[in-house]
Amino acid sequence: MEEITATELKQRLDNGDDIQIIDVREDVEVAIARIPNSVHIPLGQVLNRINEIDPNRETVVHCKMGGRSARAIEALQRSGFQGKLVNLKGGIIDWSNEVDPSVPKY
């Protein structure tokens, strides 16, 4: 499974790369902390809401630390999703550590 670090993702976003970010955490987690411009689709809903993910754009999937996002990517690939899916290594915890320390940790 392809992965990207938080620092690499930030650099690519700053460069204007067309990346959609899917957040597969639960509502209570998103209320605490989020990556700007991410789309919230909880892990349990990802297959039912697959049509909200544009297969023509590179997609970075994230959760708290990288496990649930990896499961989401595996499920999407098994269901036939054709777009490029990349896991955010270390999830929002690494985003807070490496990119934006103002993002709360929980």
Protein Blocks (a to p, Z undefined) as FASTA:
>chain_A
ZZddfklmmmmmmnopacddddfbdfklmmmpccehiacddfklmmmmmmmpcfkbccdd
ddfkommmmmmmmmmmmnopabdcdddehijmlmmmmmmmmbccZZ
